[in-house]
Structures are given as structure tokens and as C-alpha cells.
Amino acid sequence: MAKLIFDTTGDEVELADGASISDACEEAGVPFACTEGVCGTCVIEVLEGKENLSSPTEEEMDFLGDDAGEERLACQCKILSGTVKIRF
């Protein structure tokens, strides 16, 4: 099981390895609009554990450019394992 920590609220959520983080982020208050990586509404800052997330998608690279990695789109991320701490 992987763990997603929300710096903003201090909440921690356990997720299956390889799971999308979008539902957990939405429940925590991250705003979503298109859910397809186009609008950028769900930008999050990865504070710790970016190596535990899936690689940035083409949509993230197009939207975030060089910031992909430090910032991610919550609708596009999967948590591979371990712990990831984010801020929104």
C-alpha cells in the first residue's frame, strides 16, 4: 500500500500501489474540471516522493513544461508505491 499525504490539511490516505490519486485528491479538496490533463485546474505541488509517482504524461509535459515533476496534474498521476506528500 502507498500513502498520499496532503500538506495543506495533514490528512493521509492509503492507496493501492499503482492507483490513480485523482479520487483521493478530489475528496481532499483539489479542484477538478476536465480530468483529461488539458485545463490545469488540478495542479498540485509534489513536496516529497516524486520518484514514487508515475512519469509525467504527455499532457502534463505540454501544460507544465519544465515544471513537470515538481508540479503535477492530479488527474494524470498514479502513485506507484511508498509515500508522496503534496500541496494544493
C-alpha positions in Angstrom: 0.0 0.0 0.0 1.1 3.5 -0.9 0.4 6.6 1.2 -0.6 10.1 -0.1 -0.1 12.9 2.4 -1.8 16.3 2.0 0.4 19.0 3.4 -2.4 21.5 3.3 -4.7 19.5 5.7 -2.3 16.9 7.2 -4.6 14.1 6.0 -3.1 10.8 5.0 -4.7 8.4 2.6 -3.6 4.8 1.8 -3.9 3.8 -1.8 -3.1 0.6 -3.6 0.2 0.6 -5.4 -0.4 1.8 -9.0 -3.6 3.6 -8.1 -4.7 6.9 -9.6 -4.5 9.7 -7.0 -7.4 11.7 -8.5 -10.3 10.5 -6.3 -8.3 11.0 -3.1 -7.2 14.4 -4.2 -10.8 15.4 -5.2 -12.1 14.2 -1.8 -9.3 16.3 -0.1 -10.4 19.5 -1.9 -8.2 19.6 -5.0 -10.4 21.3 -7.7 -11.0 19.4 -10.9 -12.6 20.4 -14.2 -11.8 18.5 -17.4 -10.0 15.4 -15.8 -8.1 14.9 -19.0 -4.9 16.9 -18.4 -5.9 19.9 -20.5 -7.2 22.6 -18.2 -4.6 22.5 -15.4 -7.2 23.1 -12.7 -5.8 20.2 -10.6 -2.2 21.3 -10.4 -0.5 20.0 -7.3 3.0 20.6 -5.9 4.9 17.5 -5.0 6.8 18.2 -1.8 8.2 14.7 -1.2 8.3 11.4 -3.0 8.1 12.5 -6.7 10.0 9.3 -7.5 7.0 7.3 -6.2 4.7 8.8 -8.9 4.2 7.7 -12.5 6.2 9.5 -15.1 4.7 12.8 -16.3 2.2 12.2 -19.1 2.4 14.0 -22.5 -0.5 16.2 -21.3 1.4 17.2 -18.2 4.6 17.9 -20.2 2.6 20.1 -22.6 0.9 22.0 -19.8 3.7 22.2 -17.2 6.8 22.1 -19.3 10.0 22.1 -17.3 8.0 22.2 -14.0 6.6 18.7 -14.6 7.9 16.7 -11.7 7.8 19.4 -9.1 4.3 20.2 -10.1 1.9 17.6 -11.5 -1.7 17.3 -12.7 -3.6 15.2 -10.1 -5.9 13.8 -12.8 -2.9 12.3 -14.5 -0.8 10.9 -11.6 -0.6 7.3 -10.3 1.1 6.5 -7.1 3.5 3.6 -7.7 4.5 2.8 -4.1 5.9 4.4 -1.0 4.8 7.8 0.3 4.1 11.1 -1.6 3.5 14.4 0.1 1.6 17.1 -1.9 0.3 20.6 -1.5 -2.6 22.2 -3.4 
